[in-house]
Amino acid sequence: MTVADVLALLDTERDERGIRHWEKLGARTGGMRTYGIGLTRLRAMAKKIGRDRALSQALWSTDVYDARVLALLIDDPAQITRAQAEQQVEQLGGGMLAHVFASCDATLAKTPFVVELADAWVRHDDAVRRACGYTLLYEASKFRGKKAPSEPFFLSVVARIGESIHAESEQVRMAMGAALMGIGKRSAVLNRAALEVARSVGPIAFTSASGECEPFDVVKHLTTDRLKESLGL
């Protein structure tokens, strides 16, 4: 497929309600336009397109939010470089694409350098990088075998979150909360460490485009009966 083919496809799937919602965001759109298509439908479209490195790079150069989401979903993780990641994180439209850029659906989390990159980004002065870094660490918390970071590494992440979460923006706090949740599900030791921080922080309040939402309660996720049983707690 070409960029023109993808844009034509997006046009046939356009959602006027989504477009109106996007327009209400004003400056938060990062100068991008949209066809108003939801992420679930974009994921399905990306699956049909399949991995396409050249198309991904071409779509990323457009000013269309939906096309850039597809670019993140269809890229080839084996060909993504650290330099590309550093370039793209600067082009996330004020953070509007951050939730996809660092998620399990996109390809960055599947690169061989993801843990190294995330560890660097959580220490960065840029808040968007820190949010992406902690989101990537949440993805890394699911790794098993040789790919998985060590327990001491995760304990150091928990300690960093405990030391800095209160001074962070809402976007970074939410990413930190996700990382805590993922890390705390790995082992009994990590569960105790993550719970200690989560209890000191309390539920993390956040807002969505539609208004205030129920706070993100990490403790609730780390104290389920099912998790306790699986960790032998």
N, C-alpha and C positions, 0 to 999 in steps of 0.2 A: 504493500500500500504506500501511497505518497501522502504528503501533508494535505494536499487538496482532497484526496480521498477521505482522510480522517475528518477533516473539517466538514465535508459534505455529510458524512455519517453522523457527526455530532449535531449538525443542523436538523437532520431528520428526527433526532431524538430530543430536540430542544424542549425545555420545560419552562413555560412562561412564568409560572409561579416561582420557580427557582431563580429566574432572572430578576423578577421584581424584588425578591428577598436580597439578592446580591446587590442590587442598586441601592438598597437602604443602608448598606455597609459603608458607603461613601469612600473616604480616604483609606479605609482598612482593606480595600480590594487590591491595594498595591499597584494600581494602574492597569490591572488585568480586566478583560471582559469575559463573559461566560455564556454558555448555552443553558445554564441552570440545571445541569444533569447531576443527580446524586451520586455519591461515591459507590454505592452498591452496583448501580448500572454501569459506572465507569469500570469497575473491577471486571464485570462480565464482558465488557467490550475489549478490555485489555487481554483477557483470556483467549478471546477469539482471534485477536491480532497475533498474539504470541511474541516471543522474544525477537526484538528487531533493534539492534544497536543504532544503525544509521537513522532509522525512523525516529527513534527516541531522541536523538540529538537534534533532529530537525524540528520535532514538535516542541522541544524545550525552548527553542529560539522564538516561538510565537508569543503573542500576548494573550493567549486564550487559556484561562484557568483549566478547563476540562482537558485541553490538549496537553498541558504541562503535567497534569495528573497522570494521563496515559503514558507520557514520556517516562515518568518515574516508575511506572508499573511494568513497562515492557523492556527496559534496559537490560543489558547482560551483566550480571554481577562479576563475572570472570574478567570483564574488560574495564570495569570501573576503576579509576585510579584515585589515589588520595588527593591529587591535584584537582580532579573533577569534583570530588566531594566538597573541597574547600571553595571552589568556584560556585557551585550550585547553592551552597548554604548562604551565600551572599545574595542570591537571586530568588529568594523564597517569597517575594511579594510582601515584605513586612512581617513574615511569619505565617502568612495565610496557607502556605503549602507545607509547613513544617510537620503537621500531623501525618501527612502522607510520606514525605521525604524520609522520615526516620521510622516508619511503621514496618510491620512484618510483610505487608502487601508489596511495598516497594523493594527495590533491589539492593539498596545500601546496606541493609541489615544482613544481607547474604554474602557480603564481601569478606575475604579472608582477613582484612585489617580492621574489621568493625570494632572490636574491643579496644584496640590501640587508639583508634580514632575517637571513640566515645570517651575514653579516659582523658584524652587531650582536651576534648571539647567541654567537659564538665568543669575544667579548670580555666576556661577561657573568659576573657572580659566581656565577650558578646553574649547577651542573654539568649538570643535565638540559638546560638551554638550550644549553650548549656542545656536548653530545653531539648534540643535534638540529641545531645549526648546522653542525657538521662533516659530519654525514650529508647535509644539504642541499647542502653544497659538493661532496660526492661526486656527487650528482645533477647539480649545475651543471657538473661536469667533463665531462659528456656533451654539453653544449649545443654547438651549432655556429651559425655565422653571426652575425647581429647580436645574438642573444640571449646569446651566449657572453661571459663575462668576459674581460678582457685577460690576456695573458701576465704582465705585471708584477703584476697582481692575484693571480694564482695563485702567483707567486714569493713574494709577501709572505705568503700563506697557508702555504706550505712553510716559510718562515723562522719563522713563529709556532709551527708544530708542533714544529720542531726545538728551539726555545727552551723550550717548556712541557710537552712530552709526558711527561717523566719524573715530573712532579709531579701528574699527573692520575689520576683513578680509572680502573678497568678499562673502564667503559662509554665514557668519553671517549676513552681511548687507542684503543679499537677503532674508534670513529668517526673519529679522526684518521688511523688506519691506512688506512681506506677512502678518505678524502679524498686521502691521499698516493698511493694506488694509482691512483685515477681521474685525478688531476692528472698523474701521471707517464706516463700513456698518451697525453697530448695532443700532445706535441712532443718533439724531441730535447733542447731546452734544459730543459724541465720534467722530462723523464725524468732527466737528470743531477742536477738539483737535488733531486728527490724521492728518488733513489737514495742520494745522500749522506746525507740524513737517515735514511732507512730502514736503511741499514747501521750508522749510529751507534746507532740504537735497538735493532736486532735483532728477532727474531720476538716478537710481542706475545702474551703468555700470557693466557688467559681461561678462565673456567669457564662451563658451561651448567647448566641445571637438572638434567641427568643426570650431571653431574660434569665433570672437567677434559677439555678438548679439545686437539687439536693446535694449537700456537701459530700465530697469523696471521703468515705470512712475506711481508711486502710486497715484499721484494727478489725473491723467487721470481716474483712476478707481474709485476715490471717488467724482468725479464731473459729473458723467453722469446724463442726464436728468431723466432717470428711477429711479436712486437712490435718487436724489433730491425729486422726487415726492413721493417715498415711505417713506422718512423720514420727509416729510412736510417742505422741505427747499425752 
